Structures are given as C-alpha cells and as structure tokens.
Amino acid sequence: MEKENKLLEILRDYGSVVVAFSGGVDSSVLSKAAKLVLGDKAAAITAASELLPKEELTDAKEVAAIIGIEHKVISVQDLANPKFVVNDRERCYYCKEKRFALLTTWAQEHGYQKVVEGSNLDDDGDYRPGMRALRENDFVASPLAIAGFNKKDIRNLAKKWNLPVWNKPSAACLASRISYGLEITADRLKQVEHAEQIIRQYVQGQLRVRHHGNLARIEVATEFLPTLLDHDVNEEIIREIKKIGFTYVTLDLQGYRMGSQNEIL
C-alpha cells in the first residue's frame, strides 16, 4: 500500500502526463494510476511501427479502453533510422532515443508536463542500453521505479485493480529477436512475427523465435519443451516455419531466457 500511495503521489505532483503505453502490465498499471489521480490530464501514447506485433497493438487499444484513459497511436518509422537497422549492441539506445524525443515533442505541443514510462527496479539486471536514452531525457520519468516497484509488485497491483494483463507475459519488440549484426528489415521482422504465431498454437507463456539468418532458434518456457518435441507437432512447426524462409529450425533446450541474445556480449 505504501508503494501504491507513493506512485499516486508522484503522478499527482506531475500535474499532467503522457504515458508511453505498450499495453503490457507495467504501462497498464502506470496508465491506471495516472487516470485515477489525474483524470483527463493523463493520456496514453502507443508508438506503432514494424517492431510492434499486430496483436500487441490490438491488445493495447483494448486495455486502454478498459482503463478509460485517452489513447493515441502514433506512427514511428524505425526502419528509416540507419543507426538502428545496423543492429549493433546499441540498437535499443537508438530506438529509445527517438521514441522518447517523439513523445516529449508530442507532450509539450499538447501541454503535458511529463512523459512517464514503465521501467521498474527489476530492469537493472539485463544489458539495457535503452536506459541510457531514458537518463538523457529530463522530460521523461519512471514513476514505478521511483516508487520502489519491482515486477512482482506491479503484477500484484494490476491484479488488485482487475487489469486483464496482470499475468500477461513480458513482451519485447520484434527487433530484439534478430541476432546482433544482422540487418533489421521489414521482411525479417515479419518472419519472426509469423513464426511466433505458428508456435503460439501449441504453447503458452513466454515465447521467442530468435532470428539467426537462415536459422530460427525457438525459446519457450521449459515445461513446453516436450510439447514441441512431439513428433507430429515438431513436423508441423518445421514445415510451416520453413515456408516463411528459414532453412534450419532449432529448439533451444535451455528454454526461454530474457535477453538471451545478449549472452554473446
């Protein structure tokens, strides 16, 4: 309760905010909190590009409607940024820098006092160059982290507030699936999205298809490894994923790991 009250107090003090809204549990809790204390002085903005799966955009619209917060979708041309598409280890920095600048401009033009985003205390563990872009922009704040929330706290509050995403698996943009050094293209992003749609028919929870050129590396929660190793399921997945342009289809026996592409850094 103490963290919840602190979060509400922080948002109230901002006066008016734009929430960087993906429709995941973090930004949904932040949007709900902002709506509670600021009412019409809070808005949620979703940046839509080839990096965002279509299902995620649909979910974001539905959750925003449930929360009752004003919701805008703005188009972002991520693939027009040459620094980003090179896909080096600073990829997330180049993306976040542009996103935060875009949200800051929109917020200032529409009279909002702050942009807020959903980072929390658990986001310090993995390699996250995007956090540097956050620190460089004084107009953007992370109220959940400031209030002392970790991921478990956020899920608990989302459940308390009856948000349907309280147990939604953590998501990441499609570019995070593409191996460092491999150019990010619209075709490769579509391959990843399509491959994950194929596998989603058989598994729940965390799922990633990592793009290594002509090789697709599948990561799922370890309890679903036997499901994908079933002969008929295995044959179907291989056949369908090869249809979308991969030569090799592999199942990572370590299962899903957040940021597994960073293990080579």
TORLO-636271 format. One record per residue (C-alpha): x, y, z; residue in one letter; residue number from 1. Coordinates in steps of 0.05 Angstrom, whole numbers, m for minus. Example, Ala and Ser with C-alpha at 12.3 -4.5 7.8 and 13.67 -1.06 7.14 Angstrom:
BEGIN
site xx:246 | yy:m90 | zz:156 | code:A | pos:1;
site xx:273 | yy:m21 | zz:143 | code:S | pos:2;
END
This chain:
BEGIN
site xx:0 | yy:0 | zz:0 | code:M | pos:1;
site xx:58 | yy:47 | zz:15 | code:E | pos:2;
site xx:87 | yy:39 | zz:m55 | code:K | pos:3;
site xx:18 | yy:47 | zz:m86 | code:E | pos:4;
site xx:7 | yy:112 | zz:m49 | code:N | pos:5;
site xx:76 | yy:137 | zz:m67 | code:K | pos:6;
site xx:63 | yy:122 | zz:m140 | code:L | pos:7;
site xx:m2 | yy:161 | zz:m139 | code:L | pos:8;
site xx:31 | yy:219 | zz:m103 | code:E | pos:9;
site xx:87 | yy:222 | zz:m154 | code:I | pos:10;
site xx:38 | yy:224 | zz:m212 | code:L | pos:11;
site xx:m6 | yy:275 | zz:m177 | code:R | pos:12;
site xx:54 | yy:321 | zz:m168 | code:D | pos:13;
site xx:70 | yy:319 | zz:m242 | code:Y | pos:14;
site xx:3 | yy:352 | zz:m256 | code:G | pos:15;
site xx:m7 | yy:321 | zz:m325 | code:S | pos:16;
site xx:27 | yy:263 | zz:m360 | code:V | pos:17;
site xx:34 | yy:225 | zz:m425 | code:V | pos:18;
site xx:45 | yy:150 | zz:m412 | code:V | pos:19;
site xx:90 | yy:112 | zz:m460 | code:A | pos:20;
site xx:39 | yy:56 | zz:m469 | code:F | pos:21;
site xx:52 | yy:m14 | zz:m497 | code:S | pos:22;
site xx:m8 | yy:m48 | zz:m466 | code:G | pos:23;
site xx:36 | yy:m92 | zz:m422 | code:G | pos:24;
site xx:28 | yy:m97 | zz:m347 | code:V | pos:25;
site xx:78 | yy:m42 | zz:m330 | code:D | pos:26;
site xx:49 | yy:13 | zz:m374 | code:S | pos:27;
site xx:m22 | yy:m10 | zz:m359 | code:S | pos:28;
site xx:m12 | yy:m2 | zz:m284 | code:V | pos:29;
site xx:21 | yy:66 | zz:m297 | code:L | pos:30;
site xx:m38 | yy:87 | zz:m341 | code:S | pos:31;
site xx:m89 | yy:64 | zz:m290 | code:K | pos:32;
site xx:m53 | yy:102 | zz:m234 | code:A | pos:33;
site xx:m48 | yy:165 | zz:m277 | code:A | pos:34;
site xx:m121 | yy:161 | zz:m295 | code:K | pos:35;
site xx:m140 | yy:153 | zz:m222 | code:L | pos:36;
site xx:m105 | yy:216 | zz:m198 | code:V | pos:37;
site xx:m102 | yy:260 | zz:m260 | code:L | pos:38;
site xx:m165 | yy:242 | zz:m298 | code:G | pos:39;
site xx:m167 | yy:277 | zz:m365 | code:D | pos:40;
site xx:m98 | yy:305 | zz:m352 | code:K | pos:41;
site xx:m69 | yy:237 | zz:m369 | code:A | pos:42;
site xx:m61 | yy:207 | zz:m438 | code:A | pos:43;
site xx:m30 | yy:142 | zz:m464 | code:A | pos:44;
site xx:10 | yy:141 | zz:m528 | code:I | pos:45;
site xx:28 | yy:78 | zz:m566 | code:T | pos:46;
site xx:84 | yy:83 | zz:m617 | code:A | pos:47;
site xx:67 | yy:36 | zz:m674 | code:A | pos:48;
site xx:118 | yy:11 | zz:m724 | code:S | pos:49;
site xx:141 | yy:m54 | zz:m755 | code:E | pos:50;
site xx:172 | yy:m71 | zz:m688 | code:L | pos:51;
site xx:105 | yy:m79 | zz:m653 | code:L | pos:52;
site xx:67 | yy:m143 | zz:m667 | code:P | pos:53;
site xx:m4 | yy:m130 | zz:m693 | code:K | pos:54;
site xx:m34 | yy:m170 | zz:m635 | code:E | pos:55;
site xx:3 | yy:m125 | zz:m585 | code:E | pos:56;
site xx:m27 | yy:m63 | zz:m617 | code:L | pos:57;
site xx:m96 | yy:m93 | zz:m614 | code:T | pos:58;
site xx:m86 | yy:m111 | zz:m541 | code:D | pos:59;
site xx:m61 | yy:m41 | zz:m524 | code:A | pos:60;
site xx:m124 | yy:m9 | zz:m553 | code:K | pos:61;
site xx:m168 | yy:m57 | zz:m514 | code:E | pos:62;
site xx:m133 | yy:m46 | zz:m448 | code:V | pos:63;
site xx:m132 | yy:30 | zz:m456 | code:A | pos:64;
site xx:m208 | yy:27 | zz:m467 | code:A | pos:65;
site xx:m216 | yy:m15 | zz:m403 | code:I | pos:66;
site xx:m175 | yy:35 | zz:m364 | code:I | pos:67;
site xx:m214 | yy:93 | zz:m394 | code:G | pos:68;
site xx:m152 | yy:135 | zz:m410 | code:I | pos:69;
site xx:m147 | yy:176 | zz:m473 | code:E | pos:70;
site xx:m106 | yy:135 | zz:m522 | code:H | pos:71;
site xx:m69 | yy:156 | zz:m584 | code:K | pos:72;
site xx:m29 | yy:114 | zz:m633 | code:V | pos:73;
site xx:27 | yy:150 | zz:m669 | code:I | pos:74;
site xx:67 | yy:121 | zz:m726 | code:S | pos:75;
site xx:142 | yy:114 | zz:m719 | code:V | pos:76;
site xx:190 | yy:100 | zz:m778 | code:Q | pos:77;
site xx:242 | yy:58 | zz:m740 | code:D | pos:78;
site xx:270 | yy:26 | zz:m803 | code:L | pos:79;
site xx:286 | yy:95 | zz:m832 | code:A | pos:80;
site xx:339 | yy:103 | zz:m777 | code:N | pos:81;
site xx:405 | yy:77 | zz:m807 | code:P | pos:82;
site xx:438 | yy:72 | zz:m739 | code:K | pos:83;
site xx:382 | yy:28 | zz:m714 | code:F | pos:84;
site xx:377 | yy:m20 | zz:m773 | code:V | pos:85;
site xx:452 | yy:m36 | zz:m770 | code:V | pos:86;
site xx:432 | yy:m74 | zz:m707 | code:N | pos:87;
site xx:494 | yy:m66 | zz:m665 | code:D | pos:88;
site xx:495 | yy:m72 | zz:m589 | code:R | pos:89;
site xx:469 | yy:0 | zz:m582 | code:E | pos:90;
site xx:406 | yy:m16 | zz:m622 | code:R | pos:91;
site xx:359 | yy:m4 | zz:m564 | code:C | pos:92;
site xx:391 | yy:63 | zz:m548 | code:Y | pos:93;
site xx:379 | yy:89 | zz:m618 | code:Y | pos:94;
site xx:307 | yy:66 | zz:m616 | code:C | pos:95;
site xx:291 | yy:93 | zz:m546 | code:K | pos:96;
site xx:326 | yy:159 | zz:m561 | code:E | pos:97;
site xx:279 | yy:171 | zz:m620 | code:K | pos:98;
site xx:217 | yy:146 | zz:m583 | code:R | pos:99;
site xx:228 | yy:190 | zz:m522 | code:F | pos:100;
site xx:243 | yy:250 | zz:m565 | code:A | pos:101;
site xx:179 | yy:238 | zz:m605 | code:L | pos:102;
site xx:137 | yy:230 | zz:m542 | code:L | pos:103;
site xx:169 | yy:291 | zz:m510 | code:T | pos:104;
site xx:153 | yy:334 | zz:m570 | code:T | pos:105;
site xx:81 | yy:309 | zz:m572 | code:W | pos:106;
site xx:71 | yy:320 | zz:m498 | code:A | pos:107;
site xx:100 | yy:391 | zz:m499 | code:Q | pos:108;
site xx:59 | yy:410 | zz:m560 | code:E | pos:109;
site xx:m4 | yy:387 | zz:m525 | code:H | pos:110;
site xx:10 | yy:419 | zz:m458 | code:G | pos:111;
site xx:31 | yy:359 | zz:m416 | code:Y | pos:112;
site xx:82 | yy:367 | zz:m360 | code:Q | pos:113;
site xx:116 | yy:299 | zz:m363 | code:K | pos:114;
site xx:125 | yy:235 | zz:m403 | code:V | pos:115;
site xx:125 | yy:173 | zz:m358 | code:V | pos:116;
site xx:147 | yy:103 | zz:m376 | code:E | pos:117;
site xx:143 | yy:36 | zz:m341 | code:G | pos:118;
site xx:213 | yy:16 | zz:m321 | code:S | pos:119;
site xx:218 | yy:m16 | zz:m252 | code:N | pos:120;
site xx:272 | yy:m39 | zz:m204 | code:L | pos:121;
site xx:280 | yy:m107 | zz:m239 | code:D | pos:122;
site xx:301 | yy:m74 | zz:m304 | code:D | pos:123;
site xx:372 | yy:m62 | zz:m279 | code:D | pos:124;
site xx:394 | yy:m135 | zz:m288 | code:G | pos:125;
site xx:400 | yy:m145 | zz:m363 | code:D | pos:126;
site xx:441 | yy:m106 | zz:m413 | code:Y | pos:127;
site xx:394 | yy:m47 | zz:m430 | code:R | pos:128;
site xx:426 | yy:10 | zz:m470 | code:P | pos:129;
site xx:356 | yy:39 | zz:m477 | code:G | pos:130;
site xx:361 | yy:60 | zz:m404 | code:M | pos:131;
site xx:416 | yy:109 | zz:m423 | code:R | pos:132;
site xx:368 | yy:144 | zz:m470 | code:A | pos:133;
site xx:319 | yy:149 | zz:m412 | code:L | pos:134;
site xx:370 | yy:182 | zz:m367 | code:R | pos:135;
site xx:390 | yy:232 | zz:m421 | code:E | pos:136;
site xx:319 | yy:259 | zz:m428 | code:N | pos:137;
site xx:299 | yy:301 | zz:m367 | code:D | pos:138;
site xx:227 | yy:305 | zz:m391 | code:F | pos:139;
site xx:217 | yy:230 | zz:m383 | code:V | pos:140;
site xx:208 | yy:197 | zz:m315 | code:A | pos:141;
site xx:199 | yy:127 | zz:m287 | code:S | pos:142;
site xx:149 | yy:132 | zz:m230 | code:P | pos:143;
site xx:145 | yy:57 | zz:m217 | code:L | pos:144;
site xx:219 | yy:53 | zz:m205 | code:A | pos:145;
site xx:219 | yy:117 | zz:m164 | code:I | pos:146;
site xx:163 | yy:89 | zz:m120 | code:A | pos:147;
site xx:203 | yy:25 | zz:m109 | code:G | pos:148;
site xx:163 | yy:m24 | zz:m151 | code:F | pos:149;
site xx:192 | yy:m89 | zz:m176 | code:N | pos:150;
site xx:156 | yy:m134 | zz:m227 | code:K | pos:151;
site xx:120 | yy:m175 | zz:m174 | code:K | pos:152;
site xx:94 | yy:m111 | zz:m141 | code:D | pos:153;
site xx:68 | yy:m87 | zz:m208 | code:I | pos:154;
site xx:32 | yy:m152 | zz:m223 | code:R | pos:155;
site xx:1 | yy:m152 | zz:m154 | code:N | pos:156;
site xx:m25 | yy:m82 | zz:m163 | code:L | pos:157;
site xx:m51 | yy:m98 | zz:m232 | code:A | pos:158;
site xx:m89 | yy:m157 | zz:m203 | code:K | pos:159;
site xx:m117 | yy:m114 | zz:m147 | code:K | pos:160;
site xx:m142 | yy:m64 | zz:m199 | code:W | pos:161;
site xx:m172 | yy:m121 | zz:m241 | code:N | pos:162;
site xx:m130 | yy:m105 | zz:m301 | code:L | pos:163;
site xx:m134 | yy:m164 | zz:m351 | code:P | pos:164;
site xx:m59 | yy:m160 | zz:m365 | code:V | pos:165;
site xx:m38 | yy:m174 | zz:m293 | code:W | pos:166;
site xx:m9 | yy:m241 | zz:m313 | code:N | pos:167;
site xx:10 | yy:m225 | zz:m385 | code:K | pos:168;
site xx:80 | yy:m250 | zz:m403 | code:P | pos:169;
site xx:132 | yy:m195 | zz:m411 | code:S | pos:170;
site xx:139 | yy:m174 | zz:m483 | code:A | pos:171;
site xx:196 | yy:m143 | zz:m523 | code:A | pos:172;
site xx:197 | yy:m112 | zz:m592 | code:C | pos:173;
site xx:208 | yy:m157 | zz:m652 | code:L | pos:174;
site xx:277 | yy:m127 | zz:m666 | code:A | pos:175;
site xx:302 | yy:m159 | zz:m601 | code:S | pos:176;
site xx:294 | yy:m227 | zz:m635 | code:R | pos:177;
site xx:344 | yy:m211 | zz:m691 | code:I | pos:178;
site xx:416 | yy:m230 | zz:m677 | code:S | pos:179;
site xx:465 | yy:m172 | zz:m668 | code:Y | pos:180;
site xx:499 | yy:m153 | zz:m733 | code:G | pos:181;
site xx:442 | yy:m179 | zz:m777 | code:L | pos:182;
site xx:408 | yy:m120 | zz:m811 | code:E | pos:183;
site xx:338 | yy:m106 | zz:m785 | code:I | pos:184;
site xx:290 | yy:m108 | zz:m844 | code:T | pos:185;
site xx:214 | yy:m109 | zz:m851 | code:A | pos:186;
site xx:218 | yy:m179 | zz:m880 | code:D | pos:187;
site xx:258 | yy:m207 | zz:m822 | code:R | pos:188;
site xx:211 | yy:m175 | zz:m772 | code:L | pos:189;
site xx:152 | yy:m207 | zz:m808 | code:K | pos:190;
site xx:187 | yy:m274 | zz:m808 | code:Q | pos:191;
site xx:195 | yy:m272 | zz:m733 | code:V | pos:192;
site xx:123 | yy:m249 | zz:m721 | code:E | pos:193;
site xx:95 | yy:m303 | zz:m766 | code:H | pos:194;
site xx:139 | yy:m358 | zz:m736 | code:A | pos:195;
site xx:116 | yy:m340 | zz:m666 | code:E | pos:196;
site xx:43 | yy:m342 | zz:m688 | code:Q | pos:197;
site xx:55 | yy:m413 | zz:m713 | code:I | pos:198;
site xx:85 | yy:m436 | zz:m648 | code:I | pos:199;
site xx:35 | yy:m399 | zz:m604 | code:R | pos:200;
site xx:m17 | yy:m450 | zz:m626 | code:Q | pos:201;
site xx:19 | yy:m502 | zz:m583 | code:Y | pos:202;
site xx:48 | yy:m465 | zz:m523 | code:V | pos:203;
site xx:30 | yy:m412 | zz:m471 | code:Q | pos:204;
site xx:73 | yy:m363 | zz:m433 | code:G | pos:205;
site xx:140 | yy:m337 | zz:m456 | code:Q | pos:206;
site xx:158 | yy:m349 | zz:m528 | code:L | pos:207;
site xx:213 | yy:m321 | zz:m573 | code:R | pos:208;
site xx:237 | yy:m341 | zz:m642 | code:V | pos:209;
site xx:308 | yy:m315 | zz:m648 | code:R | pos:210;
site xx:329 | yy:m298 | zz:m719 | code:H | pos:211;
site xx:399 | yy:m320 | zz:m738 | code:H | pos:212;
site xx:396 | yy:m310 | zz:m813 | code:G | pos:213;
site xx:374 | yy:m376 | zz:m844 | code:N | pos:214;
site xx:365 | yy:m407 | zz:m774 | code:L | pos:215;
site xx:306 | yy:m399 | zz:m728 | code:A | pos:216;
site xx:320 | yy:m413 | zz:m654 | code:R | pos:217;
site xx:257 | yy:m425 | zz:m614 | code:I | pos:218;
site xx:254 | yy:m409 | zz:m540 | code:E | pos:219;
site xx:194 | yy:m429 | zz:m498 | code:V | pos:220;
site xx:182 | yy:m440 | zz:m424 | code:A | pos:221;
site xx:216 | yy:m506 | zz:m406 | code:T | pos:222;
site xx:151 | yy:m540 | zz:m388 | code:E | pos:223;
site xx:130 | yy:m535 | zz:m461 | code:F | pos:224;
site xx:193 | yy:m567 | zz:m490 | code:L | pos:225;
site xx:161 | yy:m637 | zz:m490 | code:P | pos:226;
site xx:101 | yy:m608 | zz:m528 | code:T | pos:227;
site xx:145 | yy:m582 | zz:m584 | code:L | pos:228;
site xx:185 | yy:m647 | zz:m586 | code:L | pos:229;
site xx:122 | yy:m687 | zz:m600 | code:D | pos:230;
site xx:133 | yy:m718 | zz:m669 | code:H | pos:231;
site xx:71 | yy:m691 | zz:m703 | code:D | pos:232;
site xx:77 | yy:m622 | zz:m672 | code:V | pos:233;
site xx:150 | yy:m619 | zz:m689 | code:N | pos:234;
site xx:140 | yy:m637 | zz:m761 | code:E | pos:235;
site xx:84 | yy:m586 | zz:m769 | code:E | pos:236;
site xx:125 | yy:m530 | zz:m739 | code:I | pos:237;
site xx:186 | yy:m546 | zz:m781 | code:I | pos:238;
site xx:145 | yy:m548 | zz:m845 | code:R | pos:239;
site xx:109 | yy:m483 | zz:m831 | code:E | pos:240;
site xx:170 | yy:m443 | zz:m808 | code:I | pos:241;
site xx:210 | yy:m466 | zz:m868 | code:K | pos:242;
site xx:154 | yy:m439 | zz:m912 | code:K | pos:243;
site xx:168 | yy:m368 | zz:m888 | code:I | pos:244;
site xx:241 | yy:m370 | zz:m908 | code:G | pos:245;
site xx:282 | yy:m405 | zz:m855 | code:F | pos:246;
site xx:328 | yy:m463 | zz:m874 | code:T | pos:247;
site xx:340 | yy:m490 | zz:m804 | code:Y | pos:248;
site xx:291 | yy:m495 | zz:m746 | code:V | pos:249;
site xx:320 | yy:m508 | zz:m677 | code:T | pos:250;
site xx:292 | yy:m514 | zz:m607 | code:L | pos:251;
site xx:335 | yy:m483 | zz:m552 | code:D | pos:252;
site xx:337 | yy:m536 | zz:m496 | code:L | pos:253;
site xx:353 | yy:m483 | zz:m444 | code:Q | pos:254;
site xx:284 | yy:m454 | zz:m455 | code:G | pos:255;
site xx:264 | yy:m381 | zz:m454 | code:Y | pos:256;
site xx:314 | yy:m332 | zz:m423 | code:R | pos:257;
site xx:303 | yy:m257 | zz:m422 | code:M | pos:258;
site xx:355 | yy:m223 | zz:m466 | code:G | pos:259;
site xx:388 | yy:m288 | zz:m489 | code:S | pos:260;
site xx:416 | yy:m251 | zz:m549 | code:Q | pos:261;
site xx:459 | yy:m212 | zz:m500 | code:N | pos:262;
site xx:495 | yy:m275 | zz:m477 | code:E | pos:263;
site xx:547 | yy:m265 | zz:m531 | code:I | pos:264;
site xx:564 | yy:m194 | zz:m509 | code:L | pos:265;
END
